Amino acid sequence: MAKDKQHQLEIVTEPNFLDGSALTIPMLQILKEDGTLQKNATAPELDQELALKMFDTMQFIRILDERMIAAQRQGRISFYLSSLGEEAASIGSAAALDSGDMIMGQYREQGALAYRGFTVEQFMDQLFSNERDLGKGRQMPVHYGSADLNFMTIASPLATQIPQASGYAYGQKMDGNGKCTICYFGEGAASEGDFHAALNMAAVYKVPAIFFCRNNGYAISTPSQGEQYAGDGIAPRGVAYGMKTIRVDGNDILAVYQATQLARKLAVEENEPVLIEGMSYRMAGHSTSDDPTGYRTREEEDAWRAKDPLARFQTYLINKKWLTEADADEIFAEKKAAVLAALKKAEKVPAPHIDELINDVYDTPPQQLKEQLEELKAHIRKYPEAYPKTASRIDGGEK
């Protein structure tokens, strides 16, 4: 039997307090901010087809975010969360996974979902909560989910997906199916108790999970430096829990891709959980309900815009002669037209029928829920002007 590690500790005779704040973890960067490779850096194996798919997805998400923020401002949707400036983190990591791996996101992982094949129409149907929405209009906008694409439905409560990822990955280990779970969250979520419980469980039980922290500088309006933690970010916490850990430039899609490739290998071949901290920046507000000018400067934002992950990757592809500026402009125009067309189409689709409210929880809705539904219908019939979209669909059996 192996000896308890506690019985193998080095003995000292003088008190020596370790300074945890002095511990620093380096950051992997392959692609510099100007789109050229770092000296002595080797780019990961990436063929032209895969690279262009990653770029195509980045452009689509950039356009989707910009258009939907505008749509919210116009009152066409109620709410939106942008991943502007963080596209490389979700798309680069998703590209390194197997399609059978489970993705558990927070709410800036639309890039990972788009890479998996979620269509522009599916995005729009969810954002408008219409009758074609896979979630049947029961979630806030940006709370996507797709069983077919192994993308767990997003939940609003902060950090709940982290312990769920540990448990799901434990099941994958028990099944021996060679798959892993990747779980995304922000550095603010890493302050929740769920984060610590999840990482401890994953490390102790050796589950095939990749915990991807997007350190974008702010937990809504709370800056990471000086107000969220005293140590060197989130990465040292993985070390403390006995996990394989790496910090990457979250705006460098090549570094993200390579790190996630290696992390997946550790997860599925050695049942080693991995923590990846991607250093990035949230170039937009926390959400459409937020005004970032109240807590950060224009100069700070401009400095990070110079590190734009999309522009950086585009320069790299042009230098490799896999893309031209004309190609990039043409793709952008096509994506923009597709997003605008899908938006106009989705907002005209009716909301889910009111009868859907009580479906999908029980195999057969119990009498109590049926009675509550009838009471709701009666209320809407009494005040139809307050529920114009719903009132018109209650009677007459329209579905």
N, C-alpha and C positions, 0 to 999 in steps of 0.2 A: 504494500500500500504506500502511495506517495506521502511524503511528510507534509504536514500542514505548513503553509508558507510562513505562518506566524512564528514558527520555530526555526526559520532559516534567516531571520533578520540580522543585519549587521549590528554589532554591538558598539556603542560609543560611550565614552566616559565624560564628555563635556556637552552641555546643552547647546544645540544648534537649531535654531528655528529656520525652516525653509521659507523663503519669500515667494509665495505663489504669484504675486504680481510681477515678479521678475522673469517668469517663464514666458518665452515667446516662441511661437510656432511659425515657421516660414510659410510663404505662399507660393504655390506652383503657378508659374506663368510661362506659357509657351509662345503666345502671340502678343507682341507688344501693342501699345495703344495706337501705333501708326500702321498696324496691319502687317508688320514684318516679324519674322521669328526672332526670339531671343538668341543671343550668342550661345552656341553650344547646345541649343535646344533641338530636339527631334520631334517633328510633328507626328501625331498618331497616324496609323494606317487608315486612310480615309479616301475611298475612291470618289471620282467626280460625281457619280449619280447620288451617292449618299450625301456628299457635301452640298450639292445643289438642293436636295430635299430639305436639308437643315436650313439653308438660306431662304428657300421658298417659304418654309413655315415661319421663320422669323419675320419675313416681310408681311405675311398674312396677319400675324398677331399684332404687329405694329399698326397696321391699318385697322384691324378690328377694334383695338383699344381706342384709337383716335376717333373713329366714327361713332363708337358707342358712348364715349364721353360726350360727344356732341349731341347724340340722340337723347341722353339724359338731360342735358341742359335745355333741350327743346321740349322736354316733358313727354317724350315718346316712350321711355322706360323709366323705372323708378329709381334705379341704383346701378352703380357699376364700380368695379375694382380693376384698375389697370396694372399691367405688368411692364409698363414702359421702362426700358433700361435694364430689365431683368430677363429678357428673352433667352439669352445664352444659357442661363442656369437651368431652366426647365427643358429647353429643346436639346441642348447638348447632352444632358443626362438621359433624357428619354431615348435619344438615338443610340445610346450605349446599352440599352436593355433588350431583353427578349420580349416579344409581344405577349407572351404568357405571364410575364411578371406583373405583380399587382402594383398599381400606383395609388397612393393615398396623398392627396394634396391638401393645401390650406386654402388659398383663394387667389393665387397668382400663377397657377400652373396650367393656364389655358394653352400654353405652348406645348406642353407634354401631351395634352389631349388631342390637339390639332395634329401633332406628329403621328399619333396613333391612328388617325384617320377620321376623327370627328369632323363632320362636314360643316360648311358655312351655314347651311340651312338648319342643322341641328343646334349650332350655337345660337342662331337667331330665335328658333322656337323656344329655347330655354329662357333666353333673355326677355322675351315677350310673354312667357308663361301661357302659350296658346295650347290648343287641343292636340297639337303634334309634339309637344314637349314630352320627352321621355319620363320626366318627373311629374307629368300631369298638372303642372302649374302650382305645385305644392311647396316649391322652394323659392327663395329670393333669387334675383338675377345673379349670375356668375357662380351659382352653386350647382355645377355640372356633375353628371355621373353617367357611366355607361358600362353595363355588365359585359356587353360584347367586346369592349375594348379594355377590360380589366382596369377600369378607373373607378375607384370607390367614390360614391356621391359625397360631395363636399358638405361639411357641417360648419355652421357659424361659430359655435363655442370654441374658444381658442385652445389648441393643443390636444383636443380629444382624439385626433387621428394618430397621435404618437404611440400611446399604449395599445391602440387597436392594431397598429402595424407590428408591434412586438408579438401580440397574440396571433395575428394572421401568419406571420413568418414562422412562428413556432408550429403552426399547423402544416405549413409547407415542408418544414423539416420532418415532421412526423410522416407526411405522405411520401417523402423522398422523391418529389417530382422534378427536382432540379431547377426550381423557380425561386425567385426572391421577391421581397417587397421593398419598394422605395417609398419613403415618407418625407414629404416636404413640409417645412415650417419656417417661420421667421425667427430672428434672434429674440424678439419680444416673447414669443411662445415658449422659448427655452427658459423663461423665468417662471413658468407654470410648474406646479408639482407633477403634473402628468409627464412632463419631459424627463424628470429625474427617475420616476418610477419605471418608465418605459425603457430607458437606457440601461438601468440596472438589471431589469428582467432580461433584456436582450443579451447583455454581456454574460450574465450568469448561466442562462440556458443555451447560449451559443446559437442564436437563431439567424437565418439568412436574411438580414434586414440592412438596408442602407438608409441612414438618417441624413437627409440633406437639408442643412440649415442655410437659408438665404439671409445672410447678414446684410440688410440693405440700409443700415444706418439709423433707422427710426422705427420705434414701436408706436405707431400713429404719430404723436408729436414728441415722444420721449427719445432723445438722442442716445445711441448706444454708448458712445464715449462719455464717461463720467457720471452717467445717470442710470444706466442699466446694469453695469457690472464693473468691478474694480480690476478683474483679471484680464488676461489676453483673449477676450472674446469667448466664443463658444467651444472652439476646438479643444482647449485643455480639459474640458469636462469629459470628453470622450476618453482621453488618456486616464483621467481619474477613475472612470468606471471600467478600465481595463479593455477598452475597445481600440481597434485599429482606427486611426484618425488621420485626416489630411485636410489642409486648408488650400483652397484654390482661388485664383482670380475668377470670380463669378461672371465677369464681363468678357472672359476669354473662352470662347466656345470650344477651342481645341483642348485647353486644360481641363475643362469640365468633362468633356467627352472621354479623355484619357483616364482621368481619375475615376470616373464612374465605371468604365470598362474594368479597371483593376479591382475596384470595390466589388463589382458583381462577381468576379472570379473568386475573390476571398469569401463572399457570402455563400455562393452555391457549391463551391468545391471544398471549402474548409469550414463551413458553418460559422464564419466569423462575421459578426455585425460590424458595420463600418459607419463612422461619422464623417461626413464631408461638410466643411464650412465654406460656402461660396461668398466671397467678399464682393458686394455689388452696391447698387444705389437705386433707390426708388425715385425715378425722375418725375413722376406725377405725384399727386396727393395720395394719401392713404386710400381714399375712396372719393366718390363724387360729393360726399358730405364734408370733405376736409379742404381747408385752405392752408397749404404748406407755407405761404408767405408769413404766417404768424410765428413760425418757429425756425425758419432757416433762411439764409440769404440767397439773393440772386447769384452772387459770385460763387457760392458753393455749388449751386445747381449747374452753372455754366462750366465749372471745372469738371464735373462728372459727365456733362454732355460731350466733352472732348474725349471721353473714354467709351463712347457709345458702342455697345457690342455688335450692333448690326453694321455700322459703318466699318468697324475694324475687320469683321469677317468678310465684308464685301471687298475691301481692299486686298485682303489675302487671296480671295478667289480670282480677282482681276490679275494680280501678280502671277498666279499660276496659269493664267490664260484659260481658266475654266468658265469665265464670265467676262462680259464687257459692261461698261456703264450703260450702253444702249439696251443690253439684255435686262439689266437690273431695272431700268426705267420702264421697260415694256412689261415685265412681271408685276411691278408695282401698280401700273395702270390697270392691268387685268384683274389683279386682286381687289383693287379699290372698286372697280365696276361690279365685281361679283358680290362684294360685301354690301354695297348700296342696293343692288337688286334684291338680295336676300332680305335685307332690312325692310324694304318697302313691301315685299310679299308677306313676310311673317307678321307684320303689324296688322294685316287685314284678316288674319286667320282668327276665328272665334276662340274665346277662352274655353277650357274644358267644361263639359256639361256638369251641372251642379251635382248630379247623381254620383260623379266620380269621387266626391268628398269622402264617402264612407266605404269605398272599395279598397281592396289590396291589404287591409289590415287583418281581417278574418276571411276564411274561405267563403263563408256566407255571412253577410252583415247581420248582426243580432237585432232583435226587435227594438231594443233601446236606441240604437243608432238610427234605425229607420224612422222612429218617432221623432227624434231630434231633427232629422233631415226634413220631415214634413213641417215641423214647427218653423224651421228656417225658411222654407218655401213660402209659408203663410206670411211670415214677416216681410219677405221681399215683395210679395204681391201687394201688401199693404203700403209699402213705401217704394214703388217702382222707380221713382225719380232718383232715388239714392243708389240704385243698383241697375243702371240702364242696360249694361251688357248682359247681366245675369237674368234680369226680369223677362227679357224678350225670349229666353230659351227655356223657361220653366214649363210652360204649358204647350200643348200641341205635340209633345213627344219628340221635339227636335233634339238630335244628338250631334 
